[in-house]
């Protein structure tokens, strides 16, 4: 299982999360089994996606369907940052 962290600025966290939770079919196509969410008071969100197939995840992430969903959810496309979590540090 792989993990991908995505951060972004959104118009409104509560509205974004409500709409985000309607994309279950899209997430299934991305082989996502779990999503951990976080946000700030400044309308910045973070999602940690637990993914079975990174290639499938990125194929769908880069699709017009995902771009449309993000726009509808109020995501500032220019603010999106994507990180594949590929290292670990245990102090």
CNS distance restraints for C-alpha pairs under 8 A (distance, minus, plus):
assign (resid   1 and name CA) (resid  50 and name CA) 6.62 0.50 0.50
assign (resid   1 and name CA) (resid  51 and name CA) 5.71 0.50 0.50
assign (resid   1 and name CA) (resid  52 and name CA) 4.99 0.50 0.50
assign (resid   1 and name CA) (resid  53 and name CA) 7.66 0.50 0.50
assign (resid   2 and name CA) (resid  50 and name CA) 5.86 0.50 0.50
assign (resid   2 and name CA) (resid  51 and name CA) 5.09 0.50 0.50
assign (resid   2 and name CA) (resid  52 and name CA) 6.27 0.50 0.50
assign (resid   2 and name CA) (resid  53 and name CA) 7.56 0.50 0.50
assign (resid   2 and name CA) (resid  54 and name CA) 7.03 0.50 0.50
assign (resid   2 and name CA) (resid  84 and name CA) 7.72 0.50 0.50
assign (resid   2 and name CA) (resid  85 and name CA) 7.24 0.50 0.50
assign (resid   2 and name CA) (resid  86 and name CA) 7.74 0.50 0.50
assign (resid   3 and name CA) (resid  48 and name CA) 6.49 0.50 0.50
assign (resid   3 and name CA) (resid  49 and name CA) 5.50 0.50 0.50
assign (resid   3 and name CA) (resid  50 and name CA) 4.72 0.50 0.50
assign (resid   3 and name CA) (resid  51 and name CA) 5.89 0.50 0.50
assign (resid   3 and name CA) (resid  84 and name CA) 6.14 0.50 0.50
assign (resid   3 and name CA) (resid  85 and name CA) 5.36 0.50 0.50
assign (resid   3 and name CA) (resid  86 and name CA) 7.68 0.50 0.50
assign (resid   4 and name CA) (resid  47 and name CA) 7.98 0.50 0.50
assign (resid   4 and name CA) (resid  48 and name CA) 5.58 0.50 0.50
assign (resid   4 and name CA) (resid  49 and name CA) 5.10 0.50 0.50
assign (resid   4 and name CA) (resid  50 and name CA) 6.73 0.50 0.50
assign (resid   4 and name CA) (resid  51 and name CA) 7.40 0.50 0.50
assign (resid   4 and name CA) (resid  82 and name CA) 7.02 0.50 0.50
assign (resid   4 and name CA) (resid  83 and name CA) 5.62 0.50 0.50
assign (resid   4 and name CA) (resid  84 and name CA) 4.50 0.50 0.50
assign (resid   4 and name CA) (resid  85 and name CA) 5.69 0.50 0.50
assign (resid   5 and name CA) (resid  46 and name CA) 6.89 0.50 0.50
assign (resid   5 and name CA) (resid  47 and name CA) 5.62 0.50 0.50
assign (resid   5 and name CA) (resid  48 and name CA) 4.46 0.50 0.50
assign (resid   5 and name CA) (resid  49 and name CA) 6.34 0.50 0.50
assign (resid   5 and name CA) (resid  82 and name CA) 5.85 0.50 0.50
assign (resid   5 and name CA) (resid  83 and name CA) 5.02 0.50 0.50
assign (resid   5 and name CA) (resid  84 and name CA) 6.34 0.50 0.50
assign (resid   5 and name CA) (resid  85 and name CA) 6.92 0.50 0.50
assign (resid   6 and name CA) (resid  46 and name CA) 5.66 0.50 0.50
assign (resid   6 and name CA) (resid  47 and name CA) 5.28 0.50 0.50
assign (resid   6 and name CA) (resid  48 and name CA) 6.55 0.50 0.50
assign (resid   6 and name CA) (resid  80 and name CA) 6.84 0.50 0.50
assign (resid   6 and name CA) (resid  81 and name CA) 5.52 0.50 0.50
assign (resid   6 and name CA) (resid  82 and name CA) 4.55 0.50 0.50
assign (resid   6 and name CA) (resid  83 and name CA) 6.29 0.50 0.50
assign (resid   7 and name CA) (resid  44 and name CA) 7.12 0.50 0.50
assign (resid   7 and name CA) (resid  45 and name CA) 5.57 0.50 0.50
assign (resid   7 and name CA) (resid  46 and name CA) 4.35 0.50 0.50
assign (resid   7 and name CA) (resid  47 and name CA) 6.45 0.50 0.50
assign (resid   7 and name CA) (resid  79 and name CA) 7.71 0.50 0.50
assign (resid   7 and name CA) (resid  80 and name CA) 5.66 0.50 0.50
assign (resid   7 and name CA) (resid  81 and name CA) 5.23 0.50 0.50
assign (resid   7 and name CA) (resid  82 and name CA) 6.74 0.50 0.50
assign (resid   8 and name CA) (resid  44 and name CA) 5.66 0.50 0.50
assign (resid   8 and name CA) (resid  45 and name CA) 5.48 0.50 0.50
assign (resid   8 and name CA) (resid  46 and name CA) 6.69 0.50 0.50
assign (resid   8 and name CA) (resid  75 and name CA) 6.70 0.50 0.50
assign (resid   8 and name CA) (resid  76 and name CA) 6.76 0.50 0.50
assign (resid   8 and name CA) (resid  77 and name CA) 7.67 0.50 0.50
assign (resid   8 and name CA) (resid  79 and name CA) 5.16 0.50 0.50
assign (resid   8 and name CA) (resid  80 and name CA) 4.44 0.50 0.50
assign (resid   8 and name CA) (resid  81 and name CA) 6.46 0.50 0.50
assign (resid   9 and name CA) (resid  43 and name CA) 5.91 0.50 0.50
assign (resid   9 and name CA) (resid  44 and name CA) 4.39 0.50 0.50
assign (resid   9 and name CA) (resid  45 and name CA) 6.29 0.50 0.50
assign (resid   9 and name CA) (resid  75 and name CA) 6.10 0.50 0.50
assign (resid   9 and name CA) (resid  76 and name CA) 5.56 0.50 0.50
assign (resid   9 and name CA) (resid  79 and name CA) 5.75 0.50 0.50
assign (resid   9 and name CA) (resid  80 and name CA) 7.17 0.50 0.50
assign (resid  10 and name CA) (resid  16 and name CA) 6.86 0.50 0.50
assign (resid  10 and name CA) (resid  43 and name CA) 5.55 0.50 0.50
assign (resid  10 and name CA) (resid  44 and name CA) 6.08 0.50 0.50
assign (resid  10 and name CA) (resid  45 and name CA) 7.11 0.50 0.50
assign (resid  10 and name CA) (resid  73 and name CA) 7.82 0.50 0.50
assign (resid  10 and name CA) (resid  74 and name CA) 5.37 0.50 0.50
assign (resid  10 and name CA) (resid  75 and name CA) 4.44 0.50 0.50
assign (resid  10 and name CA) (resid  76 and name CA) 5.73 0.50 0.50
assign (resid  11 and name CA) (resid  16 and name CA) 7.45 0.50 0.50
assign (resid  11 and name CA) (resid  43 and name CA) 6.62 0.50 0.50
assign (resid  11 and name CA) (resid  74 and name CA) 5.19 0.50 0.50
assign (resid  11 and name CA) (resid  75 and name CA) 6.60 0.50 0.50
assign (resid  11 and name CA) (resid  76 and name CA) 7.56 0.50 0.50
assign (resid  12 and name CA) (resid  16 and name CA) 5.95 0.50 0.50
assign (resid  12 and name CA) (resid  43 and name CA) 5.85 0.50 0.50
assign (resid  12 and name CA) (resid  74 and name CA) 7.25 0.50 0.50
assign (resid  13 and name CA) (resid  17 and name CA) 6.06 0.50 0.50
assign (resid  13 and name CA) (resid  39 and name CA) 7.18 0.50 0.50
assign (resid  13 and name CA) (resid  43 and name CA) 5.39 0.50 0.50
assign (resid  13 and name CA) (resid  44 and name CA) 7.40 0.50 0.50
assign (resid  13 and name CA) (resid  45 and name CA) 7.16 0.50 0.50
assign (resid  14 and name CA) (resid  18 and name CA) 6.29 0.50 0.50
assign (resid  15 and name CA) (resid  19 and name CA) 6.35 0.50 0.50
assign (resid  15 and name CA) (resid  73 and name CA) 7.33 0.50 0.50
assign (resid  16 and name CA) (resid  20 and name CA) 5.85 0.50 0.50
assign (resid  16 and name CA) (resid  73 and name CA) 5.00 0.50 0.50
assign (resid  16 and name CA) (resid  74 and name CA) 6.25 0.50 0.50
assign (resid  16 and name CA) (resid  75 and name CA) 7.66 0.50 0.50
assign (resid  17 and name CA) (resid  21 and name CA) 6.15 0.50 0.50
assign (resid  17 and name CA) (resid  73 and name CA) 7.98 0.50 0.50
assign (resid  18 and name CA) (resid  22 and name CA) 7.21 0.50 0.50
assign (resid  19 and name CA) (resid  23 and name CA) 7.52 0.50 0.50
assign (resid  19 and name CA) (resid  72 and name CA) 7.91 0.50 0.50
assign (resid  19 and name CA) (resid  73 and name CA) 5.70 0.50 0.50
assign (resid  20 and name CA) (resid  73 and name CA) 6.57 0.50 0.50
assign (resid  23 and name CA) (resid  27 and name CA) 6.30 0.50 0.50
assign (resid  23 and name CA) (resid  69 and name CA) 7.89 0.50 0.50
assign (resid  24 and name CA) (resid  28 and name CA) 6.22 0.50 0.50
assign (resid  25 and name CA) (resid  29 and name CA) 6.56 0.50 0.50
assign (resid  26 and name CA) (resid  30 and name CA) 6.59 0.50 0.50
assign (resid  26 and name CA) (resid  60 and name CA) 7.76 0.50 0.50
assign (resid  26 and name CA) (resid  66 and name CA) 7.76 0.50 0.50
assign (resid  27 and name CA) (resid  31 and name CA) 6.47 0.50 0.50
assign (resid  27 and name CA) (resid  32 and name CA) 5.47 0.50 0.50
assign (resid  28 and name CA) (resid  32 and name CA) 5.78 0.50 0.50
assign (resid  28 and name CA) (resid  33 and name CA) 7.61 0.50 0.50
assign (resid  29 and name CA) (resid  56 and name CA) 7.26 0.50 0.50
assign (resid  29 and name CA) (resid  57 and name CA) 7.48 0.50 0.50
assign (resid  29 and name CA) (resid  60 and name CA) 7.06 0.50 0.50
assign (resid  30 and name CA) (resid  51 and name CA) 7.29 0.50 0.50
assign (resid  30 and name CA) (resid  53 and name CA) 7.39 0.50 0.50
assign (resid  30 and name CA) (resid  56 and name CA) 5.40 0.50 0.50
assign (resid  30 and name CA) (resid  57 and name CA) 4.09 0.50 0.50
assign (resid  30 and name CA) (resid  58 and name CA) 7.49 0.50 0.50
assign (resid  30 and name CA) (resid  59 and name CA) 7.86 0.50 0.50
assign (resid  30 and name CA) (resid  60 and name CA) 6.01 0.50 0.50
assign (resid  30 and name CA) (resid  61 and name CA) 7.65 0.50 0.50
assign (resid  31 and name CA) (resid  51 and name CA) 5.50 0.50 0.50
assign (resid  31 and name CA) (resid  52 and name CA) 5.34 0.50 0.50
assign (resid  31 and name CA) (resid  53 and name CA) 5.98 0.50 0.50
assign (resid  31 and name CA) (resid  56 and name CA) 6.90 0.50 0.50
assign (resid  31 and name CA) (resid  57 and name CA) 6.40 0.50 0.50
assign (resid  32 and name CA) (resid  49 and name CA) 6.33 0.50 0.50
assign (resid  32 and name CA) (resid  50 and name CA) 5.55 0.50 0.50
assign (resid  32 and name CA) (resid  51 and name CA) 4.55 0.50 0.50
assign (resid  32 and name CA) (resid  52 and name CA) 6.54 0.50 0.50
assign (resid  32 and name CA) (resid  57 and name CA) 7.63 0.50 0.50
assign (resid  33 and name CA) (resid  49 and name CA) 7.74 0.50 0.50
assign (resid  33 and name CA) (resid  50 and name CA) 5.74 0.50 0.50
assign (resid  33 and name CA) (resid  51 and name CA) 6.27 0.50 0.50
assign (resid  33 and name CA) (resid  52 and name CA) 7.51 0.50 0.50
assign (resid  34 and name CA) (resid  49 and name CA) 6.10 0.50 0.50
assign (resid  34 and name CA) (resid  50 and name CA) 5.23 0.50 0.50
assign (resid  34 and name CA) (resid  51 and name CA) 7.72 0.50 0.50
assign (resid  35 and name CA) (resid  47 and name CA) 6.37 0.50 0.50
assign (resid  35 and name CA) (resid  48 and name CA) 5.47 0.50 0.50
assign (resid  35 and name CA) (resid  49 and name CA) 4.68 0.50 0.50
assign (resid  35 and name CA) (resid  50 and name CA) 6.26 0.50 0.50
assign (resid  36 and name CA) (resid  47 and name CA) 5.59 0.50 0.50
assign (resid  36 and name CA) (resid  48 and name CA) 4.99 0.50 0.50
assign (resid  36 and name CA) (resid  49 and name CA) 6.71 0.50 0.50
assign (resid  37 and name CA) (resid  45 and name CA) 7.34 0.50 0.50
assign (resid  37 and name CA) (resid  46 and name CA) 5.76 0.50 0.50
assign (resid  37 and name CA) (resid  47 and name CA) 4.69 0.50 0.50
assign (resid  37 and name CA) (resid  48 and name CA) 6.55 0.50 0.50
assign (resid  38 and name CA) (resid  45 and name CA) 5.72 0.50 0.50
assign (resid  38 and name CA) (resid  46 and name CA) 5.05 0.50 0.50
assign (resid  38 and name CA) (resid  47 and name CA) 6.52 0.50 0.50
assign (resid  39 and name CA) (resid  43 and name CA) 6.66 0.50 0.50
assign (resid  39 and name CA) (resid  44 and name CA) 5.47 0.50 0.50
assign (resid  39 and name CA) (resid  45 and name CA) 4.24 0.50 0.50
assign (resid  39 and name CA) (resid  46 and name CA) 6.03 0.50 0.50
assign (resid  40 and name CA) (resid  44 and name CA) 5.32 0.50 0.50
assign (resid  40 and name CA) (resid  45 and name CA) 6.61 0.50 0.50
assign (resid  51 and name CA) (resid  57 and name CA) 7.07 0.50 0.50
assign (resid  53 and name CA) (resid  57 and name CA) 6.22 0.50 0.50
assign (resid  54 and name CA) (resid  58 and name CA) 6.15 0.50 0.50
assign (resid  55 and name CA) (resid  59 and name CA) 6.08 0.50 0.50
assign (resid  56 and name CA) (resid  60 and name CA) 6.29 0.50 0.50
assign (resid  57 and name CA) (resid  61 and name CA) 6.05 0.50 0.50
assign (resid  58 and name CA) (resid  62 and name CA) 6.07 0.50 0.50
assign (resid  59 and name CA) (resid  63 and name CA) 6.50 0.50 0.50
assign (resid  60 and name CA) (resid  65 and name CA) 7.73 0.50 0.50
assign (resid  60 and name CA) (resid  66 and name CA) 6.72 0.50 0.50
assign (resid  61 and name CA) (resid  66 and name CA) 5.71 0.50 0.50
assign (resid  61 and name CA) (resid  67 and name CA) 7.81 0.50 0.50
assign (resid  62 and name CA) (resid  66 and name CA) 6.75 0.50 0.50
assign (resid  62 and name CA) (resid  67 and name CA) 7.33 0.50 0.50
assign (resid  63 and name CA) (resid  67 and name CA) 6.51 0.50 0.50
assign (resid  64 and name CA) (resid  68 and name CA) 6.10 0.50 0.50
assign (resid  65 and name CA) (resid  69 and name CA) 6.26 0.50 0.50
assign (resid  66 and name CA) (resid  70 and name CA) 6.10 0.50 0.50
assign (resid  67 and name CA) (resid  71 and name CA) 6.20 0.50 0.50
assign (resid  68 and name CA) (resid  72 and name CA) 6.20 0.50 0.50
assign (resid  69 and name CA) (resid  73 and name CA) 6.13 0.50 0.50
assign (resid  70 and name CA) (resid  74 and name CA) 6.38 0.50 0.50
assign (resid  70 and name CA) (resid  75 and name CA) 5.33 0.50 0.50
assign (resid  70 and name CA) (resid  77 and name CA) 7.63 0.50 0.50
assign (resid  71 and name CA) (resid  75 and name CA) 5.67 0.50 0.50
assign (resid  71 and name CA) (resid  76 and name CA) 7.58 0.50 0.50
assign (resid  71 and name CA) (resid  77 and name CA) 7.63 0.50 0.50
assign (resid  76 and name CA) (resid  80 and name CA) 7.05 0.50 0.50
